Structures are given as C-alpha cells and as structure tokens.
C-alpha cells in the first residue's frame, strides 16, 4: 500500500479557512467527495449527515484518510488509494467542491488554491514513522513560543500539549480516543504501526526529531 502526504494552500498564500463553518465544510467535503459516484446534492444535504455510519456503508470510497490537519491557509492529508486513480479523482473533487463553496460564501471569484496539489509518496521508513506526528504538530505554528518546533525549540511542552489537545481541526482527537470526526478517518493502519499514536506524539515532543520529514506551506 502506497501512502501519500497530500497538501495544498491558498493562492498567493491567502486564507482559505476564515471561519469555523469553513473548517467544518472542508471536513464535510472530505467525506462527501470520497466516493466513486458524483455528489450532486453535496450543497443541499445537511452537513451532519456525513457522520452517519449507514451512509458510509453505501459508499465506494476512493481513498483511505489516515490523517489530516487544517491550517489557516493550507491543508495536510495522509492518503492511500482504495482503487486505481482514486487519489487523483478524490483530490480534484475535493479542491473543486470546496472552492465552489468558498467562493459562493465569501462572494469571490477565481482560483482558490495555488497550483497543483502536492502528492508526496512516503517511501522511506524514517519518513513513514514521523509523518503523521508531523501533520498533527503543525498547529504549533499558531503559538508564538512554539513556532520553532521544527528546529526542536519549544518553550513549554505542557503548553504545546494543551494547545494540540484543544485544536479541533486535525485527526489527533480521534487518535486520542475523543470522537471528533471519526467517519472520515481510517485509524487501524497507523495505530498498528505506532502502537499508540497519541502516546508516540508525546515522545516526539520530548526529542523533537522531526526536522526535514514534512513539507511546510507558509
């Protein structure tokens, strides 16, 4: 199974998640567009429907989503294909669908995302062992005294952990056993590899050996 780190950002580094509703819509789209069938009613169906397990059973999913994180002007996804061509189709549907929503809600026109979405194959063991933690640590960019976490510099580990535990817009909560958005996430692969994703993240904060294992979008 090939796993890809998938990421894109707003054109000219613009904000693409202005409100909590924008964040929730993108997560809704992660579910809605993960299907071989088109989603013509994506903008009429109540967003809470996407958490229904019965709806998920009816879908022919394109990808497994192993991890995700939404930042202010970009997103990170950790994906593997469930069927040939599924990754490309899913990302295209996701970007187009969210762009249509965003432009409509925020009364704008034109391209929302900057160029092609990056799809980075995780092919080295060292990269594989750290990539999910790297994605979950990205919100530390929002804290003034943890912005240098990629360089191993964190003023307060306790403050960092508290912030990450409260930051809702990533898959960390579900890996911690807190039901956040479980219907979009496939956990078993990385839980089996790490033993305990949340516990392993704590050790990563202790030694901060994540330099160079991810792609940063500023």
C-alpha positions as CSV (number, residue, x, y, z in Angstrom):
1,X,0.0,0.0,0.0
2,X,1.4,3.4,-1.0
3,X,0.7,6.3,1.3
4,X,0.9,9.9,0.2
5,X,1.3,13.2,2.0
6,X,-1.1,15.5,0.1
7,X,-1.1,19.2,0.6
8,X,-2.2,22.5,-1.0
9,X,-2.5,26.1,0.0
10,X,-4.5,29.2,-0.9
11,X,-3.4,31.2,-4.0
12,X,-0.9,33.9,-3.0
13,X,-0.9,32.3,0.5
14,X,-4.4,33.6,1.1
15,X,-6.5,32.3,3.9
16,X,-8.8,29.5,2.8
17,X,-10.4,28.7,6.2
18,X,-11.8,32.0,7.6
19,X,-14.4,30.7,9.9
20,X,-15.3,27.5,11.9
21,X,-18.0,27.0,9.3
22,X,-15.3,26.9,6.6
23,X,-13.4,24.3,8.5
24,X,-16.5,22.2,9.0
25,X,-17.4,22.4,5.3
26,X,-14.0,21.1,4.2
27,X,-14.3,18.2,6.6
28,X,-17.8,17.5,5.3
29,X,-16.2,17.5,1.8
30,X,-13.6,15.0,2.9
31,X,-16.5,12.7,3.5
32,X,-18.8,13.8,0.7
33,X,-16.3,13.5,-2.2
34,X,-14.7,10.3,-1.0
35,X,-16.9,8.2,-3.3
36,X,-16.7,7.0,-6.9
37,X,-20.2,8.4,-7.5
38,X,-20.8,12.1,-8.1
39,X,-22.2,14.1,-5.3
40,X,-24.9,16.3,-7.0
41,X,-26.6,17.0,-3.7
42,X,-23.4,18.0,-1.8
43,X,-24.7,21.5,-1.2
44,X,-28.2,20.5,-0.2
45,X,-27.6,17.6,2.2
46,X,-27.4,18.7,5.9
47,X,-23.7,18.6,6.9
48,X,-24.4,16.4,10.0
49,X,-25.5,13.6,7.7
50,X,-21.8,12.8,6.9
51,X,-21.2,11.3,10.3
52,X,-23.8,8.6,9.8
53,X,-22.2,5.1,9.7
54,X,-25.1,3.9,7.5
55,X,-24.3,6.4,4.8
56,X,-20.6,5.4,4.8
57,X,-21.5,1.7,4.2
58,X,-23.2,2.7,1.0
59,X,-20.2,4.4,-0.5
60,X,-17.5,3.2,-2.8
61,X,-14.6,5.0,-1.3
62,X,-11.8,6.4,-3.4
63,X,-9.1,6.7,-0.6
64,X,-8.4,5.9,3.0
65,X,-7.7,9.1,5.0
66,X,-5.1,8.2,7.6
67,X,-4.5,11.7,9.0
68,X,-5.4,15.3,8.3
69,X,-4.9,18.8,9.6
70,X,-6.4,22.1,8.5
71,X,-4.3,25.3,8.9
72,X,-5.2,28.9,8.2
73,X,-4.1,28.9,4.5
74,X,-3.4,25.3,3.7
75,X,-4.3,21.6,4.5
76,X,-2.4,18.4,5.1
77,X,-3.8,15.0,4.3
78,X,-2.3,11.5,4.6
79,X,-4.0,9.3,2.0
80,X,-3.8,5.8,0.3
81,X,-5.8,4.7,-2.7
82,X,-8.6,2.2,-2.4
83,X,-8.9,1.9,-6.2
84,X,-6.8,2.8,-9.2
85,X,-6.9,6.6,-9.9
86,X,-8.8,7.2,-6.7
87,X,-6.3,9.6,-5.2
88,X,-6.3,12.0,-8.2
89,X,-10.0,11.9,-8.5
90,X,-10.6,12.5,-4.8
91,X,-8.3,15.5,-4.7
92,X,-9.8,17.0,-7.8
93,X,-13.3,16.6,-6.4
94,X,-12.3,18.0,-3.0
95,X,-10.5,21.1,-4.4
96,X,-13.2,22.0,-6.9
97,X,-16.0,21.3,-4.5
98,X,-14.6,23.3,-1.6
99,X,-13.6,26.2,-4.0
100,X,-17.1,26.5,-5.2
101,X,-18.4,26.6,-1.7
102,X,-15.8,29.1,-0.5
103,X,-16.3,31.5,-3.5
104,X,-20.0,31.4,-3.1
105,X,-20.0,32.0,0.7
106,X,-17.3,34.7,0.6
107,X,-18.5,36.4,-2.5
108,X,-15.4,36.0,-4.6
109,X,-14.4,34.6,-8.0
110,X,-11.3,32.9,-9.4
111,X,-8.8,30.3,-8.3
112,X,-8.7,29.5,-4.6
113,X,-5.8,27.0,-4.5
114,X,-2.2,27.6,-5.6
115,X,-1.3,25.4,-8.5
116,X,-1.2,21.6,-8.4
117,X,-1.8,19.8,-5.2
118,X,1.4,18.2,-3.9
119,X,1.3,14.4,-3.6
120,X,4.5,13.2,-1.8
121,X,5.0,9.4,-1.7
122,X,6.1,8.2,1.7
123,X,8.8,5.7,0.7
124,X,11.4,5.9,3.4
125,X,11.0,4.2,6.8
126,X,12.1,7.3,8.7
127,X,9.5,9.4,6.9
128,X,6.8,6.9,7.5
129,X,7.5,6.8,11.2
130,X,7.2,10.5,11.6
131,X,4.8,11.9,9.0
132,X,1.6,11.5,11.0
133,X,3.1,13.2,14.0
134,X,4.5,16.0,11.8
135,X,0.9,16.6,10.5
136,X,-0.5,16.7,14.0
137,X,2.2,19.1,15.2
138,X,1.6,21.7,12.5
139,X,-0.9,23.7,14.7
140,X,2.0,24.7,16.9
141,X,2.7,27.3,14.2
142,X,-0.1,29.3,15.8
143,X,1.6,29.7,19.1
144,X,4.3,32.4,19.5
145,X,6.6,30.3,21.7
146,X,6.3,27.1,19.7
147,X,6.8,28.3,16.1
148,X,10.3,26.9,16.1
149,X,9.2,23.4,16.9
150,X,10.7,22.1,13.6
151,X,14.1,23.2,14.9
152,X,13.5,21.4,18.2
153,X,12.7,24.5,20.2
154,X,9.6,24.6,22.4
155,X,9.4,26.9,25.4
156,X,6.8,24.8,27.2
157,X,5.9,21.2,26.4
158,X,2.8,21.4,28.7
159,X,1.5,24.5,26.8
160,X,2.1,22.8,23.5
161,X,0.3,19.6,24.5
162,X,-2.6,21.7,25.9
163,X,-3.0,23.6,22.7
164,X,-2.8,20.5,20.5
165,X,-5.4,18.7,22.6
166,X,-7.8,21.7,22.2
167,X,-7.2,22.2,18.5
168,X,-10.1,20.5,16.8
169,X,-9.2,20.7,13.2
170,X,-6.9,17.7,12.9
171,X,-7.2,13.9,13.3
172,X,-5.3,14.0,16.6
173,X,-8.5,14.0,18.7
174,X,-9.8,10.8,17.1
175,X,-6.4,9.1,17.6
176,X,-6.6,10.2,21.3
177,X,-9.9,8.4,21.6
178,X,-12.0,11.5,21.5
179,X,-14.8,11.3,19.0
180,X,-14.3,14.3,16.7
181,X,-14.8,13.4,13.1
182,X,-14.4,9.6,13.1
183,X,-16.4,8.9,10.0
184,X,-13.7,10.3,7.7
185,X,-10.7,8.6,9.3
186,X,-9.1,5.2,8.8
187,X,-7.1,4.6,12.0
188,X,-6.1,1.0,12.1
189,X,-3.0,1.2,9.9
190,X,-1.1,3.8,11.9
191,X,-2.4,2.6,15.2
192,X,-0.9,-0.8,14.3
193,X,2.4,0.8,13.2
194,X,2.8,3.2,16.2
195,X,1.2,1.1,18.9
196,X,-0.4,4.3,20.2
197,X,-0.4,7.5,18.1
198,X,-1.2,9.9,21.0
199,X,1.5,8.3,23.2
200,X,4.1,8.4,20.5
201,X,3.3,12.0,19.8
202,X,4.4,12.8,23.4
203,X,7.7,11.2,22.9
204,X,8.2,13.2,19.7
205,X,7.7,16.4,21.7
206,X,10.3,15.2,24.1
207,X,13.0,14.7,21.4
208,X,11.7,16.9,18.5
209,X,13.4,14.8,15.8
210,X,11.0,15.8,13.0
211,X,13.3,18.2,11.1
212,X,13.1,17.7,7.4
213,X,10.4,15.0,7.3
214,X,7.5,17.1,6.1
215,X,6.5,19.8,3.7
216,X,5.8,23.2,5.1
217,X,3.4,25.6,3.4
218,X,3.7,29.2,4.5
